[in-house]
Amino acid sequence: MSSPVPLAVVNGGADRLVNLDYFDTVAYANLWQGLYHRLSGLGHAPFWEAQEELTPVLERFLRDVETGRGTNFYKD
């Protein structure tokens, strides 16, 4: 499956509300950097808990999308 829309999946690594291991099993189309991002030590709402950790990740994603590197074929 493919999609023209790049997708970034970012969650807190200590999230107790969702099964984080499930995300590793999903076959995402056009997943950014080809992987699912977990922010260590953060819970269900990293955007609320630690903007200083989430913001750089989102900025990299947006920069990669803008430059055309936002596909699952691109890895750092």
Secondary structure, 3 states (H helix, E strand, C coil): CCCCCCECCEEECCCCCCCHHHHCCCCCCCEHHHCCEEECCCCCCHHHHCHHHHHHHHHHHHHHHHCCCCCCCCCC
